Amino acid sequence: MSDDNSATMRAISQNAHGGPEVLQEVRVPRPAPGPSQILVSVRAAGLNPTDWKHRSAGVFLNRLPLTLGWDVSGVVEAVGYGVTIFRPGDEVFGMLPYPHGVGSHAEFAVGPARAFAHKPAGIDHVQAGALPLAALTAQQALVDTAGIRSGQRVLVHAAAGGVGHLAVQIAKAHGAYVIGTASSPKHDFLRGIGADEVIDYRETDFAEATGDIDVVLDPLAGEVAARSLEVLRPGGTLVSLLPLSGEVLDRAAQRGVRATPLLVEADHAGMNAIADLVEKGALKAHVEAVFPLAEAAEAHALGETGRTTGKIVLTVEGREQPQ
């Protein structure tokens, strides 16, 4: 752990795109908050599939060297000019602006004050650090985009994944009937967090097993997105977390349904809504594994297996351990 007065900090950085081995712990200048920004002393930071996609191929960010990470939970170290909603010492969690505000896999992170919310007192930083990007994605897809209402039927693909398992809970909190797709070993987990029906995608064709769906949340795209259109009611909504082909968009228009890709955005109101669900006991991240910051490469390697349930979280050693 570095001295809080140090001009530098530890960070996980890469100088090239490639496998997990490109990630290295380095020392870099500690950032300072600008106007309307806060500096957060990071306690925990989640990993998401977008992290290893950017590590390997750049995606939206081609600049190098690069420190990854958008999820962050920690303590406000300093505030920039004009910030009124936080003060030093406040515990906060949030998502750095996606994609260009990246950089939470470090001892300190800086971002807009309104990308954060007060961390619920009832959860630790590991739990809080697991939530922002995935929970905001689910919130913005289901609530802001699809306008989910009580009694609607919602289909969540990859329901045991980082976004999926939070989407199941958010949909249930809004009174929906939730159907999730996942491999059979994960069915009990999904029922335990509120799924009303679970489909083993390896054994059952979801398009034949479901119908009259109001909202589909799809992190897979491709053929899954195309077939998901078949189960939507007229006026229903498909929200994809990956780009949709022109063919899918055309077919959606022909069927009288909406199909749209979603890119998550930093969102103060959304973070407050997530905090409210957490405080009510309606939302909890499942943390599959916790790694110290120095073992970010190992965390990436685990995430890339595609076999994890829920989230993987990095902690800054000496600052936060899971409860």
Residue pairs with C-beta under 8 A, 6 or more apart in sequence:
1 107
1 316
1 317
1 318
1 319
2 8
2 9
2 10
2 107
4 41
4 77
6 30
7 29
7 30
8 27
8 28
8 29
8 30
9 27
9 28
9 29
9 30
9 106
9 107
9 108
10 25
10 26
10 27
10 106
10 107
10 293
10 294
11 25
11 26
11 27
11 28
11 67
11 103
11 105
11 106
11 107
12 23
12 24
12 25
12 26
12 67
12 68
12 69
12 105
12 106
12 293
12 296
12 314
13 23
13 24
13 25
13 26
13 28
13 65
13 66
13 67
14 22
14 23
14 24
14 55
14 64
14 65
14 66
14 68
15 22
15 24
15 64
15 65
16 22
16 64
17 55
17 56
17 57
17 58
17 64
18 55
18 56
19 56
20 52
20 55
20 296
20 297
20 298
20 300
20 301
20 304
21 297
22 55
23 55
23 296
23 297
23 300
25 293
25 294
25 296
26 65
28 67
28 106
30 107
30 108
31 39
31 103
31 108
31 109
31 110
32 39
32 78
32 110
33 39
33 78
33 79
33 80
33 83
33 110
34 80
34 81
34 110
35 80
35 81
35 82
36 80
36 81
36 82
36 83
36 112
36 113
36 114
37 79
37 80
37 83
37 110
37 111
37 112
37 113
38 76
38 77
38 78
38 79
38 80
38 83
38 86
38 92
38 110
38 111
38 112
38 113
38 116
39 76
39 77
39 78
39 79
39 80
39 108
39 109
39 110
40 72
40 74
40 75
40 76
40 77
40 92
40 108
40 109
40 110
40 111
40 116
41 74
41 75
41 76
41 77
41 107
41 108
41 319
42 72
42 73
42 74
42 104
42 106
42 107
42 108
42 109
42 316
42 319
43 73
43 74
43 75
43 125
43 129
43 315
43 316
43 319
43 320
44 72
44 73
44 74
44 124
44 125
44 126
44 128
44 129
44 130
44 313
44 314
44 315
44 316
44 320
45 69
45 71
45 72
45 73
45 104
45 105
45 109
45 129
45 313
45 314
46 69
46 71
46 129
46 130
46 131
46 132
46 133
46 134
46 162
46 285
46 311
46 312
46 313
46 314
47 69
47 71
47 299
47 300
47 303
47 311
47 312
47 313
47 314
48 70
48 71
48 133
48 134
48 162
48 311
49 162
49 303
50 59
50 70
50 98
50 99
50 133
51 68
51 69
51 70
51 105
51 300
51 303
52 300
52 303
52 304
53 59
54 60
54 61
54 66
54 68
54 99
54 102
55 68
55 300
59 99
60 99
60 100
61 99
61 100
61 102
66 102
67 102
67 103
67 105
67 106
68 102
68 103
68 104
68 105
69 96
69 102
69 103
69 104
69 105
69 106
69 109
69 314
70 95
70 96
70 98
70 99
70 101
70 102
70 104
70 132
70 133
71 95
71 104
71 129
71 130
71 131
71 132
71 133
71 313
72 93
72 94
72 95
72 96
72 104
72 109
72 111
72 129
72 132
73 91
73 92
73 93
73 119
73 125
73 126
73 128
73 129
73 132
74 91
74 92
74 93
74 109
74 125
75 89
75 90
75 91
75 92
76 86
76 87
76 88
76 89
76 90
76 91
76 92
77 88
77 108
78 88
79 86
79 87
79 88
79 113
80 113
83 113
85 113
85 114
86 92
86 113
86 116
86 118
90 118
91 118
91 119
91 121
91 125
92 116
92 117
92 118
92 119
93 116
93 117
93 119
93 125
93 128
93 129
93 131
93 132
93 271
93 275
94 111
94 115
94 116
94 117
94 132
94 266
94 268
94 271
95 115
95 132
95 133
95 136
95 264
95 266
95 267
95 271
96 102
96 103
96 104
96 109
96 111
96 115
96 266
97 111
97 112
97 115
97 265
97 266
98 133
98 263
98 264
98 265
98 266
101 111
101 112
101 115
101 266
103 109
103 110
105 293
105 296
105 314
106 293
107 293
107 316
111 266
112 266
114 266
114 268
115 266
115 267
115 268
115 271
116 268
116 271
117 268
117 271
117 272
117 274
117 275
118 275
119 125
119 128
119 275
120 128
120 275
120 278
120 279
122 278
122 279
123 278
123 284
124 320
124 322
124 323
125 315
125 319
125 320
126 287
126 290
126 313
126 315
126 320
126 321
126 322
126 323
127 284
127 285
127 287
127 322
127 323
129 313
129 314
129 315
130 285
130 287
130 310
130 311
130 313
131 166
131 274
131 278
131 283
131 285
132 271
132 274
133 264
134 162
134 163
134 166
134 285
134 311
135 166
135 170
135 274
135 283
135 285
136 264
136 265
136 266
136 267
136 270
136 271
136 274
137 163
137 167
137 241
137 262
137 264
138 163
138 166
138 167
138 170
138 217
139 170
139 267
139 270
139 273
139 274
140 262
140 264
140 265
140 267
140 270
141 167
141 217
141 239
141 241
141 262
142 148
142 154
142 167
142 170
142 171
142 174
142 215
142 217
142 239
143 170
143 174
143 273
144 270
145 237
145 239
145 260
145 262
146 214
146 215
146 217
146 237
146 239
147 237
148 154
148 171
148 174
148 176
148 214
148 215
149 174
149 175
149 176
150 174
150 175
150 176
151 175
151 176
151 177
152 175
152 176
152 177
152 214
152 215
153 176
153 177
153 179
153 210
153 212
153 213
153 214
153 215
154 167
154 171
154 176
154 177
154 178
154 179
154 213
154 214
154 215
154 216
154 217
155 179
155 180
155 181
155 206
155 210
155 213
155 215
155 216
155 217
155 228
155 231
156 164
156 167
156 168
156 171
156 178
156 179
156 180
156 181
156 195
156 216
156 217
157 164
157 180
157 181
157 201
157 206
157 216
157 217
157 218
157 219
157 220
157 224
157 228
158 164
158 181
158 182
158 219
158 220
159 165
159 167
159 168
159 180
159 181
159 182
159 186
159 190
159 195
159 198
160 180
160 182
160 183
160 186
160 189
160 190
160 309
160 310
161 219
161 309
161 310
162 310
162 311
163 217
163 219
163 241
164 180
164 182
164 217
164 219
165 189
165 190
165 193
165 285
165 286
165 309
165 310
166 283
166 285
167 217
168 178
168 180
168 190
168 193
168 194
168 195
169 193
169 194
169 277
169 282
169 283
169 284
170 277
170 283
171 178
171 215
172 178
172 193
172 194
172 282
173 277
173 280
173 282
173 283
176 214
176 215
177 196
178 194
178 195
178 196
178 197
179 195
179 196
179 197
179 198
179 199
179 210
179 213
180 190
180 195
180 197
180 198
180 199
181 198
181 199
181 200
181 201
181 206
182 190
182 198
182 199
182 200
182 201
183 200
183 201
183 202
184 200
184 202
184 203
186 309
187 198
187 200
189 286
189 309
190 198
191 198
193 284
193 286
197 210
199 206
199 209
199 210
206 227
206 228
206 231
207 227
207 228
207 230
207 231
210 231
211 231
212 231
212 233
213 228
213 231
213 232
213 233
213 236
214 232
214 233
214 236
214 237
215 236
215 237
215 238
215 239
216 228
216 231
216 232
216 236
216 237
216 238
216 239
217 239
217 241
218 224
218 225
218 228
218 238
218 239
218 240
218 241
218 242
219 240
219 241
219 242
220 242
221 240
221 241
221 242
221 243
221 244
222 242
225 238
225 240
225 242
225 244
225 245
225 248
225 259
226 245
226 247
226 248
226 251
228 238
229 238
229 248
229 251
229 252
229 255
229 257
229 259
232 238
232 255
232 257
233 257
234 255
234 256
234 257
235 256
235 257
235 258
236 257
236 258
237 257
237 258
237 259
237 260
238 252
238 257
238 258
238 259
238 260
239 260
239 261
239 262
240 259
240 260
240 261
240 262
241 261
241 262
242 261
243 261
244 259
244 260
244 261
248 259
249 259
252 258
252 259
274 283
277 283
278 284
285 310
285 311
286 309
286 310
286 311
287 310
287 311
287 312
287 313
287 322
288 302
288 308
288 309
288 310
288 311
288 312
289 299
289 302
289 308
289 312
289 313
290 312
290 313
290 314
290 315
290 322
291 298
291 299
291 312
291 313
291 314
291 315
292 314
292 315
292 316
292 317
293 314
293 315
293 316
293 317
294 317
295 314
296 314
299 312
299 314
302 308
302 312
303 312
313 322
315 321
315 322
